[in-house]
C-alpha cells in the first residue's frame, strides 16, 4: 500500500505485463462498465498518464461482508485494483500495519493528499452516547469519519450499512446507527447499497473514478445509474413466467421445479434496484433467484423493517396470460356467439319488413 504518484500503467509494466495485455484489459473494463467502443482508448490513456488515486478505506458498524465481496471480483481482479489501479493506503482489514503505525499512515495521507483522496466507508456510524458503540483506534468512529471526510475528494458508502443503515439501524436502533450521508453533508457521496454489493459493481466504480477522474452519474438517491437504474425484475430470466401468471406456490412444488416466478414466495425483485440479474455473482455464475430463492431486497432502504423476507408485501399486477387463457377464450367465444345471434335477428327482421308473407310461405 502507498505511493499514490505512480500511474497504473507504470506499475503493471514493472510487473512484466505486456502492452497487448494492457489494451485487452482496457477493452474488457470498458465492456463491463457498459461504455461505448471509444471508451477503451480513454481508459488506456487515463491509466497511462494519471497518477493512482489514493484511497482510505474505513470500517464502522458492519460485518465485513462488503470487503469479502470486493476481494472476490472476477473482472477486474481485486489484486489489479488494489496493487495497481488505486493506491489503497489504509484499510485496517488487510493492511500489515497496526496500532500507532497504522494511525500515522492515515494522518500522513490526509495531509499529503488533501482534497485528492477518496474515502471509502464500510459500515455506519452510531451516534448514541457520543459514538461510544464503535471505537476505532481509541476514538469514536464518527469522530474519525468526520475528520477524514473533511479533506477527502469524495466518499463511497459501501453496502447497505453505509448507504441506509441496514440491520444496525433496524427498529428500535438503540445505538442510533446512522447512514453516512446523514453524518457527512458537505461532500459528494456515492451510495453502493447491497448486503453485500456485487464485487464487480464495486471494482467497476473504482475503475470509473480512476479512469475519468470524476464521479459517475447518480440517481436521486445517490446511487450509480449504471448499476442501479433498473429493477432486478426487469432483467430476471423468470420474468416471462411472471407475465404469464405462472408462480411458485410452495417450496419444491412442481412450479418450483419448472423454474416459475418466485413473486408469491416473497421475492422483492419487482421493487429492488440492483444489477444482480444482469451482472450476477461469483464471476457471473448465478444470483439468488437463479439458485431458487427470492430476492430479499437487501439494497433497498429499510429492508429489515419491512416484515418477513417471505411475505408478499408488494401489490404488483401481472398480466396472467397463461392463467387466464381459458377464461379469455370462453369470453371471446361468448362474444362471437352473441354477435352471430344478433346478426341472425337483424337479417330476419329485414326479410319480414320486405315481404311479410315470406315466413308463412317458407313454412
C-alpha positions as CSV (number, residue, x, y, z in Angstrom):
1,X,0.0,0.0,0.0
2,X,1.1,3.6,-0.6
3,X,2.8,5.6,-3.3
4,X,-0.1,7.4,-5.0
5,X,2.1,9.2,-7.5
6,X,2.8,6.3,-9.8
7,X,0.5,5.5,-12.7
8,X,-1.4,2.2,-13.2
9,X,0.4,1.6,-16.4
10,X,3.8,2.1,-14.8
11,X,3.0,-0.4,-12.1
12,X,1.9,-3.1,-14.4
13,X,4.8,-2.6,-16.8
14,X,7.1,-3.0,-13.9
15,X,5.3,-6.2,-13.1
16,X,6.0,-7.6,-16.6
17,X,2.5,-7.1,-18.1
18,X,2.7,-6.6,-21.9
19,X,1.1,-3.7,-23.7
20,X,-1.2,-6.1,-25.6
21,X,-2.5,-7.5,-22.3
22,X,-2.9,-3.9,-21.0
23,X,-5.1,-2.9,-24.0
24,X,-7.1,-6.2,-23.6
25,X,-7.7,-5.2,-20.0
26,X,-8.9,-1.8,-21.0
27,X,-11.3,-3.2,-23.6
28,X,-12.8,-5.7,-21.1
29,X,-13.1,-3.0,-18.5
30,X,-15.0,-0.7,-20.9
31,X,-17.3,-3.5,-21.7
32,X,-18.0,-4.3,-18.0
33,X,-18.9,-0.7,-17.4
34,X,-21.3,-0.7,-20.4
35,X,-19.4,2.1,-22.1
36,X,-19.0,2.7,-25.9
37,X,-16.2,1.4,-28.2
38,X,-14.2,4.6,-27.8
39,X,-14.1,4.2,-24.0
40,X,-11.3,1.6,-24.2
41,X,-8.8,4.2,-25.6
42,X,-9.9,6.7,-23.0
43,X,-9.4,4.2,-20.2
44,X,-5.9,3.3,-21.6
45,X,-4.9,7.0,-21.9
46,X,-6.1,7.7,-18.3
47,X,-4.3,4.7,-16.8
48,X,-1.1,5.6,-18.7
49,X,-1.0,9.3,-17.6
50,X,-2.9,9.8,-14.4
51,X,-1.4,9.0,-11.0
52,X,-3.2,6.3,-9.0
53,X,-5.9,7.7,-6.8
54,X,-5.2,7.5,-3.0
55,X,-7.9,5.6,-1.2
56,X,-8.6,5.5,2.6
57,X,-10.9,2.6,3.5
58,X,-12.6,2.9,6.9
59,X,-14.8,0.4,8.8
60,X,-17.6,1.4,11.1
61,X,-20.5,-0.8,12.3
62,X,-20.5,-3.6,9.8
63,X,-19.8,-7.3,9.4
64,X,-17.0,-7.0,6.7
65,X,-19.2,-8.6,4.0
66,X,-18.5,-5.7,1.6
67,X,-14.8,-6.4,1.8
68,X,-15.4,-10.1,1.5
69,X,-17.4,-9.4,-1.7
70,X,-14.8,-6.9,-3.0
71,X,-11.8,-9.3,-2.8
72,X,-13.8,-11.8,-5.0
73,X,-14.1,-9.6,-8.0
74,X,-13.5,-11.6,-11.3
75,X,-13.0,-8.6,-13.6
76,X,-11.1,-6.6,-12.8
77,X,-9.3,-8.8,-10.3
78,X,-9.1,-7.2,-7.0
79,X,-5.3,-7.7,-6.9
80,X,-5.1,-5.4,-10.0
81,X,-7.4,-2.8,-8.4
82,X,-5.6,-2.8,-5.0
83,X,-2.0,-3.2,-6.2
84,X,-2.0,-1.3,-9.5
85,X,-5.1,0.8,-10.2
86,X,-5.5,2.6,-7.0
87,X,-3.2,3.4,-4.0
88,X,-5.0,1.7,-1.1
89,X,-3.1,3.4,1.6
90,X,-5.2,2.5,4.6
91,X,-7.5,-0.4,5.2
92,X,-7.5,-1.9,8.7
93,X,-8.8,-5.2,7.5
94,X,-6.0,-6.1,5.0
95,X,-3.0,-3.8,5.8
96,X,0.1,-5.1,7.6
97,X,0.5,-2.1,9.8
98,X,-1.4,-1.9,13.1
99,X,-1.7,0.4,16.1
100,X,0.2,3.7,16.1
101,X,1.9,2.8,12.8
102,X,-1.5,2.5,11.1
103,X,-2.8,5.7,12.6
104,X,0.4,7.5,11.4
105,X,-0.4,6.4,7.8
106,X,-3.9,7.7,7.8
107,X,-2.8,11.1,9.1
108,X,0.0,11.2,6.6
109,X,-2.3,10.6,3.6
110,X,-4.8,13.1,4.9
111,X,-2.1,15.8,5.0
112,X,-0.2,14.8,1.8
113,X,-3.2,14.3,-0.5
114,X,-5.6,16.9,0.9
115,X,-8.6,17.1,-1.4
116,X,-7.3,14.3,-3.6
117,X,-8.1,11.1,-1.8
118,X,-11.3,9.0,-1.9
119,X,-12.7,8.0,1.4
120,X,-14.4,4.6,1.2
121,X,-16.6,3.7,4.1
122,X,-17.9,0.3,5.0
123,X,-20.5,0.3,7.8
124,X,-22.2,3.2,9.5
125,X,-21.7,5.5,12.5
126,X,-23.6,5.0,15.8
127,X,-24.3,8.4,17.3
128,X,-25.8,7.5,20.7
129,X,-23.7,8.2,23.8
130,X,-21.2,10.2,21.8
131,X,-20.5,7.4,19.4
132,X,-19.1,5.0,22.0
133,X,-20.7,2.0,20.5
134,X,-18.0,1.9,17.8
135,X,-14.4,2.7,18.9
136,X,-11.6,2.8,16.3
137,X,-8.1,3.5,17.4
138,X,-9.2,4.6,20.8
139,X,-11.7,7.2,19.3
140,X,-15.3,7.0,18.4
141,X,-15.6,6.0,14.8
142,X,-17.8,9.0,14.0
143,X,-15.0,11.4,15.0
144,X,-12.5,9.8,12.7
145,X,-15.1,9.7,9.9
146,X,-15.8,13.4,10.1
147,X,-12.1,14.2,10.3
148,X,-11.2,12.2,7.2
149,X,-14.2,13.3,5.3
150,X,-13.3,16.9,5.7
151,X,-10.2,16.7,3.4
152,X,-11.5,14.0,1.0
153,X,-12.4,14.4,-2.7
154,X,-15.5,12.2,-2.4
155,X,-16.9,9.5,-0.3
156,X,-18.0,6.0,-1.3
157,X,-20.6,4.4,1.0
158,X,-20.1,0.7,0.6
159,X,-23.0,-1.6,1.2
160,X,-26.4,-1.1,2.8
161,X,-24.9,-0.4,6.2
162,X,-23.2,2.7,5.0
163,X,-26.0,3.7,2.5
164,X,-29.1,3.1,4.5
165,X,-28.2,1.8,8.0
166,X,-29.1,-1.9,7.4
167,X,-29.7,-4.2,10.4
168,X,-27.9,-2.0,12.8
169,X,-30.4,0.8,12.2
170,X,-33.4,-1.6,12.3
171,X,-36.1,-0.7,14.9
172,X,-35.6,0.2,17.7
173,X,-32.0,1.1,16.7
174,X,-30.6,1.5,20.3
175,X,-27.1,2.7,19.1
176,X,-28.6,5.3,16.8
177,X,-26.7,3.7,13.8
178,X,-26.8,6.4,11.1
179,X,-26.1,6.2,7.3
180,X,-23.0,8.1,6.1
181,X,-25.0,10.8,4.2
182,X,-26.8,11.7,7.4
183,X,-23.4,12.3,9.2
184,X,-21.5,13.9,6.3
185,X,-23.5,16.5,4.4
186,X,-20.9,18.7,2.7
187,X,-19.2,16.1,0.4
188,X,-20.3,14.2,-2.6
189,X,-21.3,10.7,-1.5
190,X,-21.8,7.7,-3.8
191,X,-24.1,5.0,-2.3
192,X,-23.4,1.4,-3.4
193,X,-26.1,-0.5,-1.5
194,X,-26.4,-4.2,-1.2
195,X,-25.7,-6.7,1.6
196,X,-23.1,-7.0,0.3
197,X,-22.8,-5.1,-3.0
198,X,-21.8,-7.2,-6.1
199,X,-18.0,-7.5,-6.4
200,X,-17.8,-6.3,-10.0
201,X,-20.0,-3.3,-9.2
202,X,-17.5,-2.2,-6.5
203,X,-14.4,-2.7,-8.6
204,X,-16.1,-1.1,-11.7
205,X,-16.9,2.0,-9.7
206,X,-13.3,2.3,-8.6
207,X,-12.2,1.8,-12.2
208,X,-14.5,4.6,-13.4
209,X,-13.3,7.1,-10.8
210,X,-9.7,6.2,-11.6
211,X,-10.2,6.5,-15.3
212,X,-12.2,9.6,-15.7
213,X,-11.3,11.5,-12.5
214,X,-15.0,12.2,-11.7
215,X,-18.0,10.5,-10.2
216,X,-20.4,8.5,-12.3
217,X,-23.9,9.8,-12.9
218,X,-26.0,9.2,-9.8
219,X,-29.8,8.8,-9.3
220,X,-31.8,10.9,-6.9
221,X,-30.8,8.6,-4.1
222,X,-27.1,8.9,-4.8
223,X,-26.6,5.5,-6.5
224,X,-24.6,5.0,-9.7
225,X,-27.1,4.8,-12.5
226,X,-25.0,2.4,-14.5
227,X,-25.8,-0.3,-11.9
228,X,-29.0,0.9,-10.1
229,X,-31.2,2.3,-12.8
230,X,-33.2,-0.9,-13.3
231,X,-35.0,-3.4,-11.1
232,X,-33.9,-6.9,-10.7
233,X,-37.3,-7.8,-12.1
234,X,-36.6,-6.0,-15.4
235,X,-33.9,-8.5,-16.4
236,X,-34.8,-11.6,-14.5
237,X,-34.8,-14.7,-16.6
238,X,-38.1,-15.7,-14.8
239,X,-39.9,-12.6,-15.9
240,X,-41.8,-14.4,-18.7
241,X,-43.4,-16.6,-16.1
242,X,-44.4,-13.6,-14.1
243,X,-46.0,-12.1,-17.2
244,X,-47.7,-15.4,-17.9
245,X,-49.1,-15.7,-14.4
246,X,-47.1,-18.8,-13.6
247,X,-45.9,-18.7,-10.0
248,X,-44.3,-21.0,-7.4
249,X,-46.9,-21.7,-4.8
250,X,-44.8,-23.7,-2.3
251,X,-41.1,-24.5,-2.0
252,X,-40.2,-27.5,-4.0
253,X,-43.6,-27.8,-5.7
254,X,-43.9,-28.7,-9.4
255,X,-43.9,-25.0,-10.3
256,X,-40.6,-24.5,-8.4
257,X,-39.1,-27.4,-10.4
258,X,-40.1,-25.8,-13.6
259,X,-38.5,-22.5,-12.6
260,X,-41.6,-20.4,-12.4
261,X,-41.7,-16.9,-10.9
262,X,-41.0,-16.6,-7.1
263,X,-43.1,-13.4,-6.6
264,X,-45.7,-15.2,-4.5
265,X,-42.9,-16.6,-2.3
266,X,-41.9,-13.1,-1.2
267,X,-39.5,-12.2,-4.0
268,X,-38.8,-8.4,-3.8
269,X,-37.3,-8.3,-7.4
270,X,-40.1,-6.1,-8.7
271,X,-39.3,-3.3,-6.2
272,X,-35.5,-3.7,-5.9
273,X,-33.0,-1.7,-7.9
274,X,-29.7,-3.5,-8.4
275,X,-27.7,-5.3,-11.1
276,X,-28.0,-8.9,-9.7
277,X,-29.9,-10.3,-12.6
278,X,-27.5,-8.7,-15.2
279,X,-24.0,-8.9,-13.6
280,X,-24.8,-11.8,-11.2
281,X,-22.4,-13.2,-8.6
282,X,-19.3,-15.3,-8.3
283,X,-17.9,-14.2,-11.7
284,X,-21.3,-14.1,-13.3
285,X,-22.2,-17.7,-12.4
286,X,-25.6,-17.1,-10.6
287,X,-27.7,-14.9,-8.4
288,X,-30.2,-15.8,-5.6
289,X,-33.2,-16.1,-7.9
290,X,-31.3,-18.4,-10.2
291,X,-30.5,-20.5,-7.2
292,X,-34.2,-20.9,-6.4
293,X,-34.7,-18.3,-3.7
294,X,-36.5,-15.0,-4.0
295,X,-34.8,-11.6,-3.7
296,X,-34.6,-10.1,-0.2
297,X,-34.5,-6.5,-1.5
298,X,-31.2,-6.0,0.5
299,X,-30.2,-3.0,-1.5
300,X,-33.3,-1.0,-0.6
301,X,-33.7,1.4,2.3
302,X,-35.2,-0.1,5.5
303,X,-35.5,-3.7,4.2
304,X,-35.0,-5.1,7.7
305,X,-38.1,-3.3,8.9
306,X,-40.5,-4.3,6.1
307,X,-41.6,-7.6,7.5
308,X,-40.7,-11.2,6.7
309,X,-38.5,-12.0,3.7
310,X,-41.1,-14.5,2.7
311,X,-44.2,-12.3,2.9
312,X,-45.7,-11.0,-0.4
313,X,-45.5,-7.3,0.5
314,X,-45.9,-5.8,-2.9
315,X,-49.2,-5.5,-4.9
316,X,-47.7,-5.7,-8.4
317,X,-50.3,-6.6,-11.0
318,X,-49.3,-9.1,-13.6
319,X,-50.7,-9.9,-17.0
320,X,-51.5,-13.6,-16.2
321,X,-51.6,-14.5,-19.9
322,X,-51.4,-18.3,-19.4
323,X,-53.5,-18.4,-16.3
324,X,-56.4,-16.5,-17.9
325,X,-56.2,-18.1,-21.4
326,X,-59.3,-20.3,-20.9
327,X,-61.4,-17.5,-19.4
328,X,-60.4,-15.2,-22.2
329,X,-61.2,-17.8,-24.8
330,X,-64.6,-18.5,-23.3
331,X,-65.4,-14.8,-23.1
332,X,-64.3,-14.4,-26.7
333,X,-66.5,-17.4,-27.8
334,X,-69.4,-15.9,-25.9
335,X,-69.0,-12.6,-27.6
336,X,-68.8,-14.2,-31.0
337,X,-72.0,-16.2,-30.2
338,X,-73.9,-13.1,-29.3
339,X,-72.7,-11.4,-32.4
340,X,-73.9,-14.3,-34.6
341,X,-77.3,-14.3,-32.8
342,X,-77.7,-10.5,-33.2
343,X,-76.8,-10.8,-36.9
344,X,-79.4,-13.5,-37.5
345,X,-82.0,-11.5,-35.7
346,X,-81.3,-8.4,-37.8
347,X,-81.4,-10.4,-41.0
348,X,-84.8,-11.9,-40.1
349,X,-86.2,-8.5,-39.3
350,X,-85.2,-7.1,-42.6
351,X,-86.7,-10.1,-44.5
352,X,-90.0,-9.6,-42.7
353,X,-90.0,-5.9,-43.5
354,X,-89.5,-6.6,-47.2
355,X,-92.1,-9.5,-47.5
356,X,-94.3,-10.1,-44.5
357,X,-95.7,-13.3,-46.1
358,X,-92.4,-14.9,-46.8
359,X,-92.2,-16.5,-43.4
360,X,-95.6,-18.2,-43.9
361,X,-94.6,-19.3,-47.4
362,X,-91.4,-20.8,-46.1
363,X,-93.4,-22.8,-43.5
